[in-house]
Amino acid sequence: MERIRGLDTFRFVAAAWVLLAHLSPIPVSGMIDRSTFAGWALTGFINNLFSGGAAVIVFFVISGFCIHYPYRGQREIPVRQFLARRYVRILLPMIAALLLAQPMNFGLVRFEETILWTLLAELVLSPRPGLSYIANS
């Protein structure tokens, strides 16, 4: 499969950025005097350094490009084959996460309120069989 060099690096950086956004902010608030403008600005910068929402968007855009890039030269996209590969790649990790969450008592039942919302979004946004997907030539 043809790949564009460097895109996986950007996806990794975006995923790492999301992870860092989920972690606590850098614990420097007690060490910085926020009564000055410089201290206030530095604290704001540190607390907003890792924007998870922006990183998720970057990750989704790059992933969407990578998912559809191999089909750019085809007149019609093999939807069933595309969906089979895609659902296996998405559903297996989702099922594994649900099975691992049970003994650890993590509540992953409502996808829209958990870390699995991104996987659910990828399933919902996949093309549907029976619809005609004709690539622009």
N, C-alpha and C positions, 0 to 999 in steps of 0.2 A: 504494500500500500504506500502510495506517495505521501510524503510528509513535508511540511515546511519547517526548516530548521529554526529553532528558537522559540516556537510557539509553546512547546511543552514547558520550557523554562518560565515563560510568562504565566502559564496556568499554575505552575508550582508556586511561583511567587504570590499570585493572587490567593491561592488556597492557604498558604502560610500566613498571608496578611489577615485572612478571615480568622484563622486560629489565634493570631495575636490579638485581634479585636475582641475575641471571646474571653481571653485571659484578663485578669485585673489590670488596670492601668499601672504604669510604672510607679512604685511607691515613693514618690519624691515630694508629695504635697506638704508633708511636715517639714521638709528641708528648705522650702522656697518661701520667701516672704511675699505673700500675695497682696500686700498693701501698696506695693509699687507697681507701676505699669509694666515694667520688665518682668517682674515676678508673676503678675497676673497673666501676661501674654505667654510666658514660658510654661506655666501650668496649663493654660488652655491648649497650647501646642502639644504638650505631652499627652494630655487627656484625649486629644482628638487625632493623635498621630496615626492610629490604625483604624481606618474607616471600613468596617466590615461590609456595610451595604454597597459601597463603591467597589470593593474587591469582589463581591459576589457578582455584580453586574459585569465587571471585566472578565471574570471566569466564565460566565454564561455566554458572553459574546464570542470569546475565543473558542469555547467548546462548541458552540453552534456552528462556527466557521469550520472547525476541524471535522465535525460530524458530517457536514454536507459537502465539503471540499472534494472528496473522492468521486462524487457523482456529478461534478460540474460538466463533464464532456458527454454525458449520456442524454439521449433523447427522452427516455422514460426511466424513472427510478424504480428498481425492484422493491416495491413497498413491503411485501411479505418477508423477504430476506432481510431488509433493513430493520423491520420491526422485530423479527426474531432475534437478531444480534443485539439490538438495543434493549429489548426487554430482558434478555438474559443478563446483560451487563448491569442493568438497573435493579431488577428484581432479586437476583441472588444476593447482592450485598444488603438489600433492604430486608430480606428474609433472615439473613444472618444477624443483622442488627436487632431485629425483633426477637429472635430466639435468644441472643445473648442478653438482651435487656430484661427478659423475664426473671431469671434467677437473681439478677442484681437489683430487682425491684425498681427499674427505671420505667416511667410511664411514657411509652412510645405509641400509645394507642391512637391519639389524635394527631395525625401527621402535620397539620397546619400549625400546631403549637410546639413542635419538637424540631430537632435537627434534621429530621427526615423530610421536611417540607420541600427541600430542593429536589430530592429524588421523585417526590410526587409531582412536582412541577415538570420535571423532564418526562414523566410518563404521560401527563396530560397534554403536553405540547408536541408529542410525537405524531407523525402523520397517521391517518386512519386507513385501514384496508378498504378497498372498494372505491376510494376516491382516486381520481386521476391526477397524478403528480407529473406534469410534463415540464422538463427543464427548458429554460429559455436558451435558444441557440444564437 
